């Protein structure tokens, strides 16, 4: 069975797994056992990665190497699993 994270390229998936293992291990477990994320899970993942990104800025609000990897991981996740905030009609 493919998991939510299987849809993410290896380099970005490694960053996501590393950050979630430290910040939200329960979410990591849920995503590894699911084929599709819920909107709530996607929001929680983006929140966790955004916090990690905020911790990896250099002077001038420029991301360091880890920050760039986290930024890339956020983009890769959203490409694989876009968050549709439109309400159904």
Secondary structure, 3 states (H helix, E strand, C coil): CCCHHHHCCHHHHHHHHHHHHHHCHHHHHHHHCCCCCCHHHHHHHHHHHHHHHHCCEECCCEECHHHHHHHHHHHHHHHHCCCCCCCCC
